[in-house]
């Protein structure tokens, strides 16, 4: 019984579309996060003086603090983008697969 359901799901056009779109989107977001983190690490490695420069004279807050916070915030924003798309397009495709597989 389960094998039949699994086969119907795998053969469903909406399921294939869902898997393809979700994988492509996840890879794109992962590459963006990876690029941001690699750039941040390279900045730490090759421009520590720039990161250590105060934002303005007389303060102990350096450029590195807002840059580091920005890296973290970008990760949160990209997570939100994924959740937004998952709750919209991906859920719509998932529901279409469920309806079609459960149809008599």
C-alpha positions as YAML, in Angstrom:
chain: A
units: angstrom
residues:
- id: 1
  name: UNK
  ca: [0.00, 0.00, 0.00]
- id: 2
  name: UNK
  ca: [2.71, 2.49, 0.98]
- id: 3
  name: UNK
  ca: [4.79, 1.62, -2.09]
- id: 4
  name: UNK
  ca: [1.83, 2.54, -4.30]
- id: 5
  name: UNK
  ca: [1.46, 5.92, -2.57]
- id: 6
  name: UNK
  ca: [5.20, 6.58, -2.79]
- id: 7
  name: UNK
  ca: [5.15, 5.77, -6.49]
- id: 8
  name: UNK
  ca: [2.17, 8.08, -7.10]
- id: 9
  name: UNK
  ca: [3.97, 10.90, -5.28]
- id: 10
  name: UNK
  ca: [7.22, 10.39, -7.22]
- id: 11
  name: UNK
  ca: [5.35, 10.34, -10.53]
- id: 12
  name: UNK
  ca: [3.38, 13.51, -9.71]
- id: 13
  name: UNK
  ca: [4.35, 16.55, -11.83]
- id: 14
  name: UNK
  ca: [3.70, 18.96, -8.95]
- id: 15
  name: UNK
  ca: [5.99, 16.93, -6.69]
- id: 16
  name: UNK
  ca: [8.83, 17.07, -9.21]
- id: 17
  name: UNK
  ca: [8.27, 20.81, -9.62]
- id: 18
  name: UNK
  ca: [8.27, 21.27, -5.84]
- id: 19
  name: UNK
  ca: [11.52, 19.35, -5.38]
- id: 20
  name: UNK
  ca: [13.24, 21.17, -8.23]
- id: 21
  name: UNK
  ca: [12.19, 24.66, -7.13]
- id: 22
  name: UNK
  ca: [12.94, 24.04, -3.46]
- id: 23
  name: UNK
  ca: [16.39, 22.60, -4.19]
- id: 24
  name: UNK
  ca: [17.30, 25.42, -6.56]
- id: 25
  name: UNK
  ca: [16.13, 28.07, -4.09]
- id: 26
  name: UNK
  ca: [17.94, 26.43, -1.16]
- id: 27
  name: UNK
  ca: [21.17, 26.23, -3.17]
- id: 28
  name: UNK
  ca: [20.92, 29.89, -4.18]
- id: 29
  name: UNK
  ca: [20.33, 31.02, -0.60]
- id: 30
  name: UNK
  ca: [23.11, 28.76, 0.67]
- id: 31
  name: UNK
  ca: [25.56, 30.20, -1.86]
- id: 32
  name: UNK
  ca: [24.60, 33.74, -0.86]
- id: 33
  name: UNK
  ca: [25.20, 32.99, 2.83]
- id: 34
  name: UNK
  ca: [28.46, 31.20, 2.02]
- id: 35
  name: UNK
  ca: [29.69, 34.14, -0.06]
- id: 36
  name: UNK
  ca: [28.83, 36.60, 2.70]
- id: 37
  name: UNK
  ca: [30.61, 34.56, 5.36]
- id: 38
  name: UNK
  ca: [33.67, 33.95, 3.16]
- id: 39
  name: UNK
  ca: [33.90, 37.67, 2.39]
- id: 40
  name: UNK
  ca: [33.63, 38.45, 6.10]
- id: 41
  name: UNK
  ca: [36.40, 35.97, 6.96]
- id: 42
  name: UNK
  ca: [38.58, 37.33, 4.15]
- id: 43
  name: UNK
  ca: [37.98, 40.83, 5.46]
- id: 44
  name: UNK
  ca: [39.09, 39.69, 8.91]
- id: 45
  name: UNK
  ca: [42.16, 38.00, 7.45]
- id: 46
  name: UNK
  ca: [43.31, 40.68, 5.02]
- id: 47
  name: UNK
  ca: [41.92, 43.97, 6.41]
- id: 48
  name: UNK
  ca: [41.91, 43.72, 10.20]
- id: 49
  name: UNK
  ca: [43.06, 47.33, 10.47]
- id: 50
  name: UNK
  ca: [40.05, 48.55, 8.51]
- id: 51
  name: UNK
  ca: [37.69, 46.52, 10.71]
- id: 52
  name: UNK
  ca: [39.45, 47.82, 13.82]
- id: 53
  name: UNK
  ca: [39.05, 51.46, 12.87]
- id: 54
  name: UNK
  ca: [36.57, 53.32, 15.11]
- id: 55
  name: UNK
  ca: [33.32, 54.40, 13.47]
- id: 56
  name: UNK
  ca: [34.05, 57.96, 14.54]
- id: 57
  name: UNK
  ca: [36.78, 59.54, 16.67]
- id: 58
  name: UNK
  ca: [36.53, 59.00, 20.40]
- id: 59
  name: UNK
  ca: [34.37, 55.86, 20.29]
- id: 60
  name: UNK
  ca: [35.27, 52.28, 21.06]
- id: 61
  name: UNK
  ca: [32.81, 50.94, 18.49]
- id: 62
  name: UNK
  ca: [34.75, 49.79, 15.46]
- id: 63
  name: UNK
  ca: [33.67, 49.08, 11.89]
- id: 64
  name: UNK
  ca: [33.85, 45.37, 12.62]
- id: 65
  name: UNK
  ca: [30.89, 45.44, 15.00]
- id: 66
  name: UNK
  ca: [28.23, 46.68, 12.55]
- id: 67
  name: UNK
  ca: [29.74, 44.51, 9.79]
- id: 68
  name: UNK
  ca: [29.50, 41.41, 12.03]
- id: 69
  name: UNK
  ca: [25.96, 42.31, 13.11]
- id: 70
  name: UNK
  ca: [25.09, 42.84, 9.45]
- id: 71
  name: UNK
  ca: [26.29, 39.35, 8.56]
- id: 72
  name: UNK
  ca: [24.04, 37.89, 11.26]
- id: 73
  name: UNK
  ca: [21.06, 40.04, 10.25]
- id: 74
  name: UNK
  ca: [21.43, 39.05, 6.60]
- id: 75
  name: UNK
  ca: [21.21, 35.41, 7.68]
- id: 76
  name: UNK
  ca: [17.97, 36.15, 9.54]
- id: 77
  name: UNK
  ca: [16.57, 38.03, 6.54]
- id: 78
  name: UNK
  ca: [17.44, 35.19, 4.15]
- id: 79
  name: UNK
  ca: [15.82, 32.71, 6.53]
- id: 80
  name: UNK
  ca: [12.71, 34.89, 6.50]
- id: 81
  name: UNK
  ca: [12.75, 34.96, 2.69]
- id: 82
  name: UNK
  ca: [12.89, 31.16, 2.63]
- id: 83
  name: UNK
  ca: [10.04, 30.85, 5.16]
- id: 84
  name: UNK
  ca: [7.95, 33.36, 3.19]
- id: 85
  name: UNK
  ca: [8.41, 31.39, -0.03]
- id: 86
  name: UNK
  ca: [7.95, 28.04, 1.72]
- id: 87
  name: UNK
  ca: [4.66, 29.19, 3.24]
- id: 88
  name: UNK
  ca: [3.47, 30.45, -0.13]
- id: 89
  name: UNK
  ca: [4.59, 28.72, -3.30]
- id: 90
  name: UNK
  ca: [6.03, 25.56, -1.74]
- id: 91
  name: UNK
  ca: [2.98, 24.94, 0.44]
- id: 92
  name: UNK
  ca: [0.70, 25.48, -2.56]
- id: 93
  name: UNK
  ca: [2.62, 22.86, -4.55]
- id: 94
  name: UNK
  ca: [2.68, 20.51, -1.56]
- id: 95
  name: UNK
  ca: [-1.09, 20.78, -1.15]
- id: 96
  name: UNK
  ca: [-1.56, 20.12, -4.88]
- id: 97
  name: UNK
  ca: [0.50, 16.92, -4.56]
- id: 98
  name: UNK
  ca: [-1.54, 15.77, -1.55]
- id: 99
  name: UNK
  ca: [-4.85, 16.45, -3.33]
- id: 100
  name: UNK
  ca: [-3.77, 14.63, -6.49]
- id: 101
  name: UNK
  ca: [-2.28, 11.63, -4.69]
- id: 102
  name: UNK
  ca: [-5.33, 11.21, -2.45]
- id: 103
  name: UNK
  ca: [-7.75, 11.52, -5.40]
- id: 104
  name: UNK
  ca: [-9.44, 8.25, -6.29]
...
